[in-house]
Amino acid sequence: MKTIAIIPAAGQGKRMGTQINKQYLSLLGKPVLAYTLACFEKASDVDGIIVVTQAEEQQFCQQEVVRKYGYKKVIDIIPGGKERQDSVYQGLIKANRMGADWIIVHDGARPFFQEDILHRALQYAQTHHVGVGVAIPVKDTIKCVNKAERVMETLLREQLRAIQTPQIFPCSYLMDAYEKAYAEDFYGTDDAALVERAGYPVYLIDGNEENIKITTPWDMMIGEMILRRRLKECE
């Protein structure tokens, strides 16, 4: 079975407040995206990687990330779309044409996931032929409010999960989910939402609190702490 990872890295990162897109910000001397790709480069379960970036950043990504750090599994760098969903879809079309059986979708700005999580998620997905997402329990009490910020409901924390990536799906499930979403002009905040909406089963496995998404300057600070600790453990 051919497994291809799609790495959306076309986001503008407006919340970061920098002119450089967050995937290319430097963490201890290396771009965020370089750490993300390194995880998939090492993963024996992954046959190829498709990076989806902004059209004007394709050459930069190739030269300053893929070629510079020697990532051999990156089979293409393609331009994304207006929204994250559009970008993943472009990668999905490419992967489907290449005969992918399984698709892994992982945020380019989420560089700290660990290979064992990917392996467990993929193994579960392939064993049961289902979609699988990675998540952690919600610690805080979550309240649902209306537009006036009036509390309408307090949700049961025990039933809530904070979703991360990677998310893994049979390619046929994800293609069908995307086609149905576009036919009905639906946009979801993650790929699992589209697959769930299309009627396919999605299950969750435990993630890791270090698997943060680099979105704000605070995340960069936390990211450096994670990296320094990991480097120290390797000494």
Stockholm file with secondary structure:
# STOCKHOLM 1.0

chainA/1-235         MKTIAIIPAAGQGKRMGTQINKQYLSLLGKPVLAYTLACFEKASDVDGIIVVTQAEEQQFCQQEVVRKYGYKKVIDIIPGGKERQDSVYQGLIKANRMGADWIIVHDGARPFFQEDILHRALQYAQTHHVGVGVAIPVKDTIKCVNKAERVMETLLREQLRAIQTPQIFPCSYLMDAYEKAYAEDFYGTDDAALVERAGYPVYLIDGNEENIKITTPWDMMIGEMILRRRLKECE
#=GR chainA/1-235 SS CCEEEEEEECCCCGGGTSSSCGGGSEETTEEHHHHHHHHHHHCTTCCEEEEEECGGGHHHHIIIIIITTTCTTEEEEEECCSSHHHHHHHHHHHHHHTTCSEEEECCTTCTTCCHHHHHHHHHHHHHHTSEEEEEEECCSCCEEECTTCCEEEECCGGGCEEEEEEEEEEHHHHHHHHHHHHHTTCCCSSHHHHHHHTTCCEEEEECCTTCCCCCSHHHHHHHHHHHHHHHHHHC
#=GC SS_cons         CCEEEEEEECCCCGGGTSSSCGGGSEETTEEHHHHHHHHHHHCTTCCEEEEEECGGGHHHHIIIIIITTTCTTEEEEEECCSSHHHHHHHHHHHHHHTTCSEEEECCTTCTTCCHHHHHHHHHHHHHHTSEEEEEEECCSCCEEECTTCCEEEECCGGGCEEEEEEEEEEHHHHHHHHHHHHHTTCCCSSHHHHHHHTTCCEEEEECCTTCCCCCSHHHHHHHHHHHHHHHHHHC
//
